[in-house]
Amino acid sequence: MPQKEIDDQELIAKLQNEATRRSAFNVLVTQYQKRLYWQVRKMGISHDDTDDILQNAFIKAWTNIDKFRGESSLMTWLYRIATNETLDFLSSAHAKHTAANTDLNDVLATEIHNDVYFDGDEAQRKLKAAIEQLPEKQRIVFNLRYYDEMPYNQMSEVLGTSEGALKASYHHAVKKIEEFVLSVN
């Protein structure tokens, strides 16, 4: 039987209580794991690396739960942690590929075709490949807006960037994706 979701206020109260913290954190992971998984996965990260990134993100959430001030939603806070973990991973991967003289975007695009967890058709593969060619910031903004339909004000909280800059990044990302898709036809 699926577990009933607990609203953020009740969950936060349980997380801040030493007696209920552990069980509340298990609920937090259950409620948010799938959404965070796909947030990270859409960045072109492999299934195994996504699991590692999420594990690190949830460890950071656990160790910093007392610092959560409720100025944003729990989901926004978790998105920010997962996004920062993803950026750290991509930065590290970029450094490794630069040292090996390979292009990380090419590696990520190639992984799409070899990914046993990707079940999209050819159009979806082209879109995914186009997204992987975007600069990191544009890729994140595009994924949050296009797939998650996240409002710019919430995205601003997650990424710590102005709404205007996010709108510009999204616009540039869409143009680059259109150019990429049209060039591979």
HELIX and SHEET records of a PDB file:
HELIX    1   1 ASP A    8  LEU A   15  1                                   8    
HELIX    2   2 ARG A   21  ARG A   41  1                                  21    
HELIX    3   3 HIS A   47  ASN A   64  1                                  18    
HELIX    4   4 ILE A   65  LYS A   67  5                                   3    
HELIX    5   5 LEU A   74  ALA A   99  1                                  26    
HELIX    6   6 LEU A  104  ASN A  114  1                                  11    
HELIX    7   7 GLU A  122  GLU A  132  1                                  11    
HELIX    8   8 GLU A  136  PHE A  142  1                                   7    
HELIX    9   9 ASN A  143  TYR A  147  3                                   5    
HELIX   10  10 TYR A  152  LEU A  159  1                                   8    
HELIX   11  11 GLU A  163  SER A  183  1                                  21    
END                                                                             
